[in-house]
């Protein structure tokens, strides 16, 4: 009997710890202000179904567009700030200048882990996350013309936001 009680206590404690660690930023469409919804519809009129979340003070709409996972960041004033397009590992979705810069650069032999395109009010850039055995993962930021803007060690939870500078 004592073993059963201890086992049950262990299960309950595990559930409590896991639920405390889970961060749920999802929000219902009904909780998104109408002007924010209007901004999304004006910029992306063909989006029929988006899931919403709150990130660092922004409303973020998540949806699929032409087979590409898309995240649109809108601020509390209902101003579009950024769109992130997740290209997976498909180098062919990159502009030729960016693809060539990566493939002819010092990390050409590294494995591509993820590729994202960021469109912001101030610029468009690409992030190629790479890895190789025995080395720290790296994040390579490229401008549209293939210029390497930043090369840094990849850190967990270093999401790019409309406020990210480099």
Secondary structure, 3 states (H helix, E strand, C coil): CHHHHHHHHHHHHHHHHHHHHCCCCEECHHHCCHHHHHHHHHHCCCCCCCEEEEECCEEEEEEEECCEEEEEEECCCCCEEEEEEEEECCHHHCCHHHHHHHHCCCCCCCEEEEEEEEEECCCEEEEEEEECCCCCCEEEEEECCCCEEEEEECCCCCCCCCCCCC
